[in-house]
């Protein structure tokens, strides 16, 4: 079941632009085994093993989660918000949240009028973001303004629940699970004398435009890269396999084919999975991925990019669900890939 690293990653909130606390968790963990740990002006944390290697492999995952930002404090002390990343409005209603204030995390809740007070039209209508408010229990606008500043971030209250069959549910599986995978893989690589330079990046601001991955990959200039993110598990009701493919929780990480997948990298990932007996699933994308792989692939001169994803039910909700075994197998796969690359490896398709 989840180790201490994963627990810390899932219990430390941080949305796009407000990743400082979660990135400190990343730095503290990597300091024990990485040869170099740096943070850039965008907030990316870059961790290097074997800096003298002549070739460079990049492992990428994003640390930020979707959230909200305070746009206005009204005359009653309620916080009015804008989204940070993509929300389903129906998911937000009834949620417990934390406000990232200058004095620490403040608890709050999001709700709306009780059903008893909704007129028939309101009951049939999903509210707009401008209609929502966050209640921190302030008795007045003045009290709220003493505690909260315009531009403070808000995220769902962190939680982690262990379900049956090694399933884990909670906030920010997207993409703290990916961070766990690349950190665990990098630690494995560090103990195995790689022949190439391996850099892991905990990328900032993915949820608002793949920003950290693009600038980070430009700085690192990798020869090859593997981006790790979550993908939609389609083994729950209401999802058409003919449209979205068949991806199951607990059946292994997903190796993606398509526009963002260098064929040599894809084949190497499949071969390493076969050699190590790692279960994997295959998915196809006929368009650029909406994750860091798209930015990494085109950064600088471009690089040979692979995309490994983790099956996730209920994405962009506070009850995202993954299988811990998929994370473990993904970390093993990435470590095996890094150790298989040497100075003679060509990634030309």
C-alpha positions as CSV (number, residue, x, y, z in Angstrom):
1,X,0.0,0.0,0.0
2,X,1.1,3.7,-0.3
3,X,4.5,4.5,1.1
4,X,5.4,7.7,3.0
5,X,6.4,9.6,-0.1
6,X,3.1,9.0,-1.8
7,X,1.2,10.0,1.4
8,X,3.2,13.2,1.6
9,X,2.6,14.0,-2.1
10,X,-1.1,13.5,-1.8
11,X,-1.5,15.3,1.5
12,X,0.3,18.5,0.5
13,X,-1.9,20.8,-1.7
14,X,-0.5,23.0,-4.5
15,X,-2.2,24.4,-7.6
16,X,-0.7,26.0,-10.7
17,X,1.3,29.0,-9.5
18,X,1.1,27.9,-5.9
19,X,3.3,24.8,-6.0
20,X,5.9,25.9,-3.4
21,X,4.9,23.5,-0.6
22,X,4.6,20.4,-2.8
23,X,7.9,21.2,-4.5
24,X,9.6,21.3,-1.1
25,X,8.4,17.7,-0.5
26,X,10.0,16.8,-3.9
27,X,13.3,18.6,-3.1
28,X,13.6,17.0,0.4
29,X,13.1,13.5,-1.0
30,X,15.5,13.9,-4.0
31,X,18.2,15.4,-1.8
32,X,19.1,11.9,-0.4
33,X,20.2,10.4,-3.7
34,X,20.3,12.9,-6.6
35,X,23.7,14.5,-7.5
36,X,22.1,17.8,-8.1
37,X,18.7,19.4,-7.3
38,X,17.8,22.9,-8.7
39,X,14.6,25.0,-8.8
40,X,14.1,27.5,-11.6
41,X,12.2,30.8,-11.8
42,X,9.0,29.1,-12.9
43,X,9.0,26.7,-9.9
44,X,10.2,23.6,-11.7
45,X,12.4,21.2,-9.6
46,X,15.0,19.5,-11.7
47,X,16.9,16.5,-10.2
48,X,20.0,15.0,-11.9
49,X,21.7,11.6,-11.5
50,X,25.1,11.0,-13.3
51,X,25.6,14.6,-14.5
52,X,28.7,13.5,-16.5
53,X,26.7,11.3,-18.8
54,X,27.1,12.2,-22.5
55,X,23.4,11.5,-23.4
56,X,20.4,12.8,-21.4
57,X,17.1,11.2,-20.6
58,X,14.4,13.3,-19.1
59,X,11.6,12.0,-16.8
60,X,8.7,14.4,-16.5
61,X,5.6,14.7,-14.4
62,X,3.7,17.7,-13.2
63,X,3.2,18.6,-9.6
64,X,0.3,21.0,-9.8
65,X,-3.4,20.2,-9.3
66,X,-6.5,22.0,-10.4
67,X,-7.8,24.6,-7.9
68,X,-9.4,28.0,-7.5
69,X,-8.2,31.5,-7.0
70,X,-9.8,34.3,-5.0
71,X,-11.1,37.0,-7.3
72,X,-13.3,39.0,-4.9
73,X,-14.4,39.1,-1.3
74,X,-18.0,40.2,-1.0
75,X,-19.7,42.4,1.6
76,X,-20.7,39.3,3.7
77,X,-17.1,37.9,3.8
78,X,-17.7,35.1,1.2
79,X,-14.9,34.4,-1.2
80,X,-15.8,34.6,-4.9
81,X,-13.5,32.6,-7.2
82,X,-12.2,31.8,-10.6
83,X,-11.0,28.3,-11.7
84,X,-7.4,27.2,-12.0
85,X,-7.6,24.4,-14.5
86,X,-10.6,22.5,-15.7
87,X,-13.5,21.9,-13.3
88,X,-16.8,20.1,-13.7
89,X,-19.0,22.6,-11.8
90,X,-21.2,19.8,-10.4
91,X,-18.1,18.3,-8.7
92,X,-17.4,21.5,-6.7
93,X,-20.7,21.7,-4.9
94,X,-20.5,20.4,-1.4
95,X,-16.7,20.2,-1.3
96,X,-14.4,21.0,1.7
97,X,-11.5,23.2,0.7
98,X,-8.4,24.9,2.0
99,X,-7.5,28.5,1.3
100,X,-3.7,29.0,0.9
101,X,-3.4,32.2,3.0
102,X,-0.4,34.1,4.1
103,X,-0.8,32.6,7.6
104,X,-1.3,29.0,6.5
105,X,-4.2,26.8,5.3
106,X,-7.7,28.1,6.2
107,X,-10.6,25.6,6.1
108,X,-13.6,26.4,4.0
109,X,-16.6,24.9,2.2
110,X,-18.4,25.4,-1.1
111,X,-22.1,24.9,-1.3
112,X,-25.2,26.7,-2.6
113,X,-28.8,27.3,-1.4
114,X,-30.4,24.2,0.1
115,X,-32.6,22.2,-2.2
116,X,-35.6,23.4,-0.2
117,X,-35.0,27.0,-1.3
118,X,-34.2,26.3,-5.0
119,X,-37.0,27.1,-7.4
120,X,-37.8,24.5,-10.1
121,X,-35.6,26.2,-12.7
122,X,-32.6,26.4,-10.3
123,X,-32.9,22.7,-9.5
124,X,-32.5,21.9,-13.2
125,X,-29.6,24.2,-13.8
126,X,-25.9,23.7,-13.1
127,X,-24.6,26.9,-11.5
128,X,-21.9,29.0,-13.1
129,X,-18.5,29.7,-11.4
130,X,-19.6,33.3,-10.8
131,X,-22.5,32.0,-8.7
132,X,-20.3,30.0,-6.3
133,X,-18.8,31.2,-3.1
134,X,-16.4,29.8,-0.5
135,X,-17.5,30.1,3.1
136,X,-14.6,30.3,5.6
137,X,-16.9,31.2,8.5
138,X,-16.0,34.9,8.5
139,X,-18.5,37.1,10.2
140,X,-17.8,40.1,8.0
141,X,-16.0,41.3,5.0
142,X,-13.4,43.0,7.2
143,X,-12.6,39.7,9.0
144,X,-12.3,37.8,5.7
145,X,-10.0,40.5,4.3
146,X,-7.8,40.3,7.3
147,X,-7.3,36.6,6.6
148,X,-7.4,36.2,2.8
149,X,-5.9,38.2,0.0
150,X,-7.1,38.6,-3.6
151,X,-5.1,36.0,-5.5
152,X,-4.9,33.4,-2.8
153,X,-5.2,29.9,-4.1
154,X,-7.8,27.4,-3.0
155,X,-7.7,23.6,-3.3
156,X,-9.9,20.7,-2.2
157,X,-9.1,19.4,1.3
158,X,-6.4,16.8,0.9
159,X,-7.5,13.2,1.6
160,X,-6.3,9.7,0.9
161,X,-8.5,6.6,1.3
162,X,-7.4,3.1,0.9
163,X,-10.0,1.0,-0.9
164,X,-10.2,-2.7,-1.6
165,X,-7.7,-4.5,-3.9
166,X,-5.0,-2.0,-3.6
167,X,-7.0,0.9,-4.9
168,X,-6.4,4.4,-3.6
169,X,-8.8,7.3,-3.8
170,X,-8.2,11.0,-3.1
171,X,-7.3,14.5,-4.3
172,X,-4.6,15.2,-6.8
173,X,-3.8,11.7,-8.1
174,X,-3.4,13.9,-11.2
175,X,-0.4,14.1,-11.2
176,X,1.1,13.4,-7.8
177,X,1.1,9.8,-8.8
178,X,3.3,10.7,-11.8
179,X,5.6,12.6,-9.4
180,X,5.9,9.5,-7.2
181,X,6.7,7.4,-10.3
182,X,9.5,9.6,-11.6
183,X,11.1,10.0,-8.1
184,X,10.9,6.3,-7.4
185,X,12.4,5.5,-10.8
186,X,15.2,8.1,-10.4
187,X,16.1,6.6,-7.0
188,X,16.3,3.2,-8.6
189,X,18.5,4.5,-11.4
190,X,20.8,6.3,-8.9
191,X,21.5,2.9,-7.3
192,X,22.3,1.2,-10.6
193,X,25.1,3.2,-12.2
194,X,23.4,4.5,-15.4
195,X,25.6,5.2,-18.4
196,X,23.6,8.4,-19.3
197,X,22.6,11.5,-17.5
198,X,19.1,11.2,-16.1
199,X,17.1,14.3,-15.1
200,X,13.7,14.2,-13.5
201,X,11.6,17.3,-13.5
202,X,8.7,18.0,-11.2
203,X,7.1,20.4,-13.6
204,X,5.0,23.4,-12.6
205,X,1.8,24.8,-14.2
206,X,0.7,21.9,-16.4
207,X,-2.9,22.5,-15.7
208,X,-2.9,26.0,-17.2
209,X,-1.0,25.2,-20.4
210,X,2.0,22.8,-20.0
211,X,4.1,25.8,-19.0
212,X,6.8,24.2,-16.7
213,X,7.5,21.2,-19.0
214,X,8.2,23.4,-22.0
215,X,10.7,25.7,-20.2
216,X,12.2,22.9,-18.2
217,X,12.8,20.7,-21.2
218,X,14.4,23.7,-23.1
219,X,16.9,24.1,-20.2
220,X,17.7,20.3,-20.0
221,X,17.9,19.7,-23.7
222,X,17.3,15.9,-23.5
223,X,18.0,13.3,-26.2
224,X,14.9,11.3,-25.0
225,X,12.1,11.9,-22.6
226,X,9.3,10.1,-20.9
227,X,6.3,12.1,-19.7
228,X,4.2,10.5,-17.0
229,X,0.6,11.5,-16.3
230,X,-2.7,10.0,-15.6
231,X,-5.1,8.8,-18.2
232,X,-8.8,8.0,-18.2
233,X,-9.6,4.5,-16.9
234,X,-12.5,3.3,-19.0
235,X,-13.5,0.4,-16.8
236,X,-16.4,2.1,-15.1
237,X,-20.0,2.7,-16.2
238,X,-20.9,5.0,-19.1
239,X,-17.6,5.1,-21.0
240,X,-17.6,3.8,-24.6
241,X,-14.6,1.6,-25.4
242,X,-15.1,2.1,-29.1
243,X,-14.5,5.8,-28.6
244,X,-12.0,5.9,-25.7
245,X,-10.3,2.5,-25.8
246,X,-10.2,-0.2,-23.1
247,X,-8.0,0.9,-20.1
248,X,-8.4,-0.9,-16.8
249,X,-7.3,-0.1,-13.2
250,X,-4.7,-2.5,-12.0
251,X,-3.7,-3.9,-15.4
252,X,-0.5,-2.0,-15.6
253,X,0.7,1.4,-16.8
254,X,-0.3,2.6,-20.3
255,X,2.2,3.1,-23.1
256,X,0.8,5.5,-25.6
257,X,1.2,5.4,-29.4
258,X,0.5,8.4,-31.6
259,X,1.7,11.9,-32.5
260,X,3.7,12.4,-29.3
261,X,5.3,8.9,-29.2
262,X,8.7,8.5,-30.9
263,X,8.6,5.0,-32.4
264,X,12.0,4.0,-31.1
265,X,11.1,5.1,-27.6
266,X,7.8,3.2,-27.8
267,X,9.5,0.0,-28.9
268,X,12.2,0.3,-26.2
269,X,9.5,0.7,-23.5
270,X,7.6,-2.4,-24.8
271,X,10.9,-4.4,-24.9
272,X,11.9,-3.4,-21.4
273,X,8.4,-4.3,-20.1
274,X,8.7,-7.7,-21.8
275,X,12.1,-8.4,-20.4
276,X,11.1,-7.5,-16.9
277,X,7.7,-9.1,-16.9
278,X,6.0,-5.7,-16.3
279,X,2.3,-5.7,-17.3
280,X,1.4,-2.8,-19.6
281,X,-1.5,-1.6,-21.6
282,X,-1.5,0.2,-25.0
283,X,-3.5,3.3,-25.9
284,X,-3.6,5.4,-29.1
285,X,-3.8,9.1,-29.6
286,X,-4.5,10.6,-33.0
287,X,-3.8,14.1,-31.8
288,X,-1.3,15.9,-29.6
289,X,-1.6,14.9,-26.0
290,X,-3.1,17.4,-23.6
291,X,-0.2,16.8,-21.2
292,X,3.5,17.5,-20.8
293,X,4.5,15.1,-23.5
294,X,3.3,17.6,-26.1
295,X,5.4,20.4,-24.7
296,X,8.5,18.3,-24.0
297,X,8.5,16.9,-27.5
298,X,8.7,20.4,-29.1
299,X,11.0,22.1,-26.7
300,X,14.2,23.5,-28.1
301,X,15.4,21.3,-31.0
302,X,12.8,18.7,-30.0
303,X,13.5,15.3,-28.5
304,X,12.4,11.7,-28.8
305,X,9.4,11.5,-26.4
306,X,7.4,8.7,-24.9
307,X,4.3,8.9,-22.9
308,X,3.5,6.5,-20.0
309,X,0.2,7.1,-18.3
310,X,-1.5,5.8,-15.2
311,X,-5.1,4.6,-15.3
312,X,-7.3,7.0,-13.2
313,X,-11.0,6.9,-12.6
314,X,-12.9,10.1,-11.9
315,X,-10.2,12.5,-13.2
316,X,-10.4,16.2,-12.0
317,X,-12.4,15.3,-9.0
318,X,-11.6,15.0,-5.3
319,X,-12.1,11.2,-5.4
320,X,-9.7,10.2,-8.2
321,X,-9.0,6.5,-8.0
322,X,-5.8,4.6,-9.0
323,X,-4.2,1.2,-8.3
324,X,-0.9,1.4,-6.4
325,X,0.4,-1.6,-8.4
326,X,0.1,0.5,-11.6
327,X,2.4,3.1,-10.1
328,X,5.0,0.6,-9.0
329,X,5.1,-1.1,-12.4
330,X,5.4,2.3,-14.1
331,X,8.4,3.2,-11.8
332,X,10.1,-0.1,-12.7
333,X,9.5,0.5,-16.4
334,X,11.0,4.0,-16.4
335,X,14.0,2.8,-14.5
336,X,14.6,-0.1,-16.9
337,X,14.3,2.3,-19.9
338,X,16.9,4.7,-18.5
339,X,19.3,1.9,-17.8
340,X,18.9,0.5,-21.3
341,X,19.9,3.8,-23.0
342,X,23.6,4.2,-23.7
343,X,25.8,6.4,-25.9
344,X,25.1,4.2,-29.0
345,X,21.3,4.4,-28.8
346,X,19.7,6.1,-31.8
347,X,16.3,7.6,-31.5
348,X,15.9,8.4,-35.2
349,X,12.7,6.8,-36.4
